[in-house]
């Protein structure tokens, strides 16, 4: 099957995720959060509501995130879902507040991870702990980076 046909098949079978061919051998897996179809809401909403309940934060006040988290939260969930998977290092993450985006030079790898992640996202029982653990891990890494930056900054200034 040709690349265009593979991408079209993936996009049909894995909505709302879709793959873009940037030509030259680079592909992106995309999930713009403002384009999530309504039938997807229950899966996402339960996971992010559960995280909000665990942390004691109102779902609407999750650091400015929308009710389904932001792209960085989805990145955290993606990384958590595939933690320790050696193929993950082939994927470059390029998320932003408005969506989950990642790229790869290997279409097969992106197809595999994209369809597996979609399957996880639509299984509420699996997705809830992945979102929670992923965001907690991301926040812990960010705190550690801030701490290290203060240390380096302090050494440079001292």
C-alpha positions in Angstrom: 0.0 0.0 0.0 1.3 3.5 -0.9 2.0 6.0 1.8 -1.0 8.2 0.9 -3.3 5.2 1.2 -1.8 4.0 4.5 -2.3 7.5 6.0 -5.9 7.7 4.7 -6.6 4.3 6.2 -5.0 5.2 9.5 -7.0 8.5 9.6 -10.3 6.7 8.9 -9.7 4.0 11.5 -8.2 6.2 14.3 -10.3 9.3 14.5 -9.9 11.8 16.0 -6.1 11.2 15.7 -4.7 11.7 12.2 -1.3 11.5 10.5 0.1 14.2 8.2 2.8 13.5 5.6 5.2 16.4 5.5 7.0 14.8 2.6 10.7 14.2 2.6 10.1 11.3 5.0 8.7 13.1 8.0 5.3 12.4 9.4 3.2 13.8 12.3 0.6 12.3 14.5 -1.9 15.0 15.5 -4.8 15.4 18.0 -6.0 19.1 18.1 -8.0 19.3 21.3 -10.4 21.9 20.1 -11.4 19.4 17.3 -12.3 16.5 19.6 -15.6 15.1 18.5 -18.4 14.9 21.1 -18.4 11.1 21.2 -14.8 11.3 22.5 -15.7 13.5 25.5 -16.7 10.8 28.0 -13.3 9.0 27.7 -11.3 12.1 28.1 -13.5 13.9 30.6 -13.5 11.0 33.1 -9.7 10.7 33.0 -9.1 14.4 33.6 -11.9 14.7 36.1 -10.4 11.8 38.1 -7.0 13.6 38.0 -8.6 16.8 39.2 -10.4 15.0 42.0 -7.1 13.3 43.1 -5.3 16.7 43.3 -8.2 18.6 44.7 -8.3 21.1 41.9 -11.5 22.0 40.0 -11.4 20.5 36.5 -12.0 24.0 35.1 -9.0 25.4 36.9 -6.3 22.9 36.0 -3.7 25.5 35.4 -5.6 27.0 32.5 -6.1 23.7 30.8 -9.3 23.0 29.0 -11.6 20.3 30.3 -9.6 17.6 28.6 -6.2 18.8 29.7 -3.8 20.5 27.3 -1.4 19.1 24.8 1.3 18.8 27.5 -1.0 16.7 29.6 -1.7 14.4 26.6 2.1 14.2 26.0 2.5 13.2 29.7 -0.2 10.5 29.2 1.5 9.3 25.9 4.9 9.0 27.6 3.4 7.2 30.6 1.5 4.8 28.3 4.7 3.8 26.6 7.2 4.3 29.4 10.2 2.0 28.9 9.2 1.1 25.3 12.4 1.4 23.2 10.5 2.5 20.1 9.4 5.7 21.9 12.8 7.2 21.3 12.1 7.3 17.6 9.3 9.8 18.2 9.8 13.5 18.8 7.2 15.2 20.8 6.1 18.7 19.7 3.0 19.3 21.8 1.5 22.7 22.6 -1.4 23.9 24.7 -3.9 23.4 21.9 -3.0 19.8 21.0 -1.0 16.7 21.1 1.5 16.4 18.2 4.5 14.2 17.6 6.7 13.4 14.7 8.7 10.5 13.3 10.6 9.5 10.2 9.1 6.0 10.2 5.4 6.0 9.2 5.1 2.4 10.6 6.2 3.5 14.0 3.8 6.4 14.1 0.9 4.2 12.9 1.6 1.7 15.6 1.9 4.2 18.4 -1.0 6.2 17.2 -3.4 3.3 17.0 -2.2 1.9 20.3 -2.6 5.3 22.0 -6.1 5.8 20.6 -7.1 2.4 21.9 -5.8 3.3 25.4 -7.6 6.7 25.3 -10.9 5.0 24.5 -10.6 2.5 27.4 -11.6 4.7 30.4 -10.4 2.2 33.0 -6.9 2.1 31.4 -6.8 5.8 30.5 -7.6 7.2 34.0 -4.4 6.0 35.8 -2.3 6.8 32.8 -3.4 10.4 32.7 -2.9 10.7 36.5 0.5 9.0 36.6 1.7 10.8 33.5 0.8 14.3 34.7 2.2 13.6 38.1 5.5 12.4 36.6 5.6 15.4 34.3 5.0 17.8 37.2 7.7 16.0 39.2 10.2 16.3 36.3 9.4 20.0 36.0 9.9 20.6 39.7 13.3 18.8 39.5 14.3 20.9 36.5 13.4 24.1 38.3 15.4 23.0 41.3 18.4 22.2 39.2 18.2 25.5 37.3 18.2 27.3 40.6 21.3 25.4 41.7 23.1 26.1 38.4 22.0 29.7 38.4 23.2 30.1 42.0 26.6 28.6 41.2 27.0 30.9 38.1 26.1 34.0 40.1 28.2 33.0 43.2 
